[in-house]
Amino acid sequence: MTASRHAPRLLRLVPALMAACLHLPGAASPSSVWRCDVAGQVTYANQPCHKVLSASQAAVASQRRVDAEDARTDEQRRQAQTVAKSQERLTATLQKERRLRDKASPRPAAATVIGLPPDPLARPGLRPRAEVSSKPKRTKAQAGRSAARTSPATGPASRRAPD
């Protein structure tokens, strides 16, 4: 595997490792962090880029040292941790309330789409039946006549009735 496949993992892993190192005793001076940029893809490592990347990638990579030192005081860190814990508690409370509201509310009705043709792949029993036409049906006497002879003047009582 090449280093470029590991780049997304490193991007997610580096901040977590840096945060974990801050809580270790004697972590006042963290080790150097290097930012490696290869064709727009940025990775972070604790060693210079030429040691982490392949030779071809290291040749085109731009690197720089990143200041990863935490300049906050112990009091500021404690305050940040207190705020983070209170936000986690609030999040848990809001999630619990939302779940209770969801359980108490009625389920929405199934969606109905109007105007679409029936599904040709549906089983025959599930297809909608043809609608009843509101047009009056033609009688037997009318059925025999052609469409050209529909004028009232050609009716049976007319003098011009067809023979």
C-alpha positions in Angstrom: 0.0 0.0 0.0 1.2 3.5 -0.7 1.2 6.4 1.6 -1.6 8.2 -0.4 -4.0 5.5 0.6 -3.2 6.1 4.3 -3.6 9.9 3.9 -7.3 10.1 4.9 -6.6 7.9 8.0 -3.7 10.1 9.0 -5.8 13.2 8.7 -8.4 11.7 11.1 -5.8 10.2 13.4 -3.4 13.1 13.8 -5.7 15.5 15.7 -6.8 12.7 18.0 -3.2 11.7 18.7 -2.3 15.3 19.3 -5.2 15.7 21.8 -4.2 12.5 23.6 -0.6 13.7 23.8 -1.6 16.9 25.5 -3.0 15.0 28.4 0.1 12.9 29.0 2.5 14.0 31.8 5.4 15.9 30.4 3.6 16.8 27.2 4.5 20.4 27.6 6.8 20.2 24.5 5.1 18.0 21.9 7.2 16.5 19.2 7.4 18.2 15.8 4.5 17.9 13.4 5.1 18.1 9.7 2.5 19.1 7.1 3.1 17.4 3.7 1.3 18.6 0.6 1.4 16.3 -2.4 -0.6 17.7 -5.4 -3.2 19.3 -3.1 -3.5 16.3 -0.8 -2.4 17.3 2.7 -1.1 14.8 5.3 0.3 15.3 8.8 3.1 13.2 10.3 5.6 13.3 13.2 8.5 12.9 10.8 9.7 14.9 7.8 7.8 14.1 4.5 10.7 12.3 2.9 10.7 9.7 5.6 6.9 9.1 5.5 6.1 9.3 1.7 7.4 7.3 -1.2 10.4 8.6 -3.0 8.3 9.8 -6.0 5.8 11.6 -3.8 8.5 13.1 -1.6 10.2 14.6 -4.6 7.1 16.7 -5.4 5.9 17.3 -1.9 6.0 20.6 -0.1 6.6 20.3 3.6 6.6 22.6 6.6 6.8 22.3 10.3 3.5 23.0 12.2 3.4 24.6 15.6 1.3 22.1 17.6 2.0 23.5 21.0 -1.0 24.1 23.2 -0.6 27.6 24.6 -3.6 27.4 27.0 -3.2 27.5 30.7 -4.4 24.7 33.0 -7.4 26.8 34.0 -8.4 27.3 30.4 -8.1 23.6 29.7 -10.3 22.8 32.7 -12.9 25.3 31.5 -12.9 23.8 28.0 -13.4 20.3 29.4 -16.3 21.6 31.6 -18.0 23.2 28.7 -17.5 20.1 26.5 -19.0 17.8 29.3 -22.0 20.2 29.7 -22.6 20.2 26.0 -22.5 16.4 25.9 -25.1 16.2 28.7 -27.3 18.7 26.9 -27.0 16.7 23.7 -28.0 13.5 25.5 -30.9 15.2 27.1 -32.2 16.7 23.8 -31.8 13.3 22.1 -33.8 11.6 24.8 -36.5 14.2 24.6 -36.7 13.9 20.8 -37.0 10.1 21.1 -39.9 10.5 23.6 -41.7 13.0 21.3 -41.2 10.7 18.3 -42.8 7.8 20.2 -45.7 9.9 21.4 -46.5 11.4 18.0 -48.7 9.5 15.6 -47.1 7.9 12.6 -47.5 9.8 9.4 -49.8 8.3 6.8 -48.3 6.5 3.8 -47.5 8.8 0.9 -49.8 8.6 -2.1 -48.7 9.8 -5.5 -51.6 10.9 -7.7 -51.4 10.9 -11.5 -48.7 8.3 -12.2 -49.5 5.4 -14.4 -49.9 2.0 -12.8 -46.7 -0.1 -12.2 -46.5 -2.6 -15.1 -44.5 -5.0 -13.0 -47.0 -5.1 -10.2 -49.1 -8.3 -9.8 -52.4 -8.2 -11.6 -54.4 -8.1 -8.3 -52.6 -4.9 -7.3 -53.3 -3.0 -10.5 -56.1 -0.4 -10.3 -59.2 -1.3 -12.3 -60.3 0.7 -15.3 -62.6 3.6 -14.4 -66.2 3.4 -15.5 -66.8 5.7 -18.5 -69.5 8.4 -18.1 -70.3 8.2 -21.9 -73.6 6.6 -22.7 -73.2 3.4 -24.7 -74.5 3.2 -28.2 -77.6 1.1 -28.8 -77.8 -1.7 -31.3 -79.6 0.5 -33.8 -76.9 3.1 -33.5 -74.1 0.7 -33.5 -75.0 -0.5 -37.1 -74.8 3.0 -38.5 -71.6 4.5 -39.7 -70.1 7.6 -38.1 -70.9 9.6 -41.3 -74.6 9.2 -40.8 -75.0 10.8 -37.4 -77.0 13.8 -38.5 -80.6 14.0 -37.2 -81.7 14.4 -40.8 -80.6 10.8 -41.4 -82.6 9.4 -38.4 -85.2 6.6 -38.9 -88.1 9.1 -38.8 -86.6 11.3 -41.4 -87.7 11.4 -45.0 -84.1 11.0 -45.9 -83.6 7.8 -44.0 -81.2 5.4 -45.5 -82.6 2.3 -47.1 
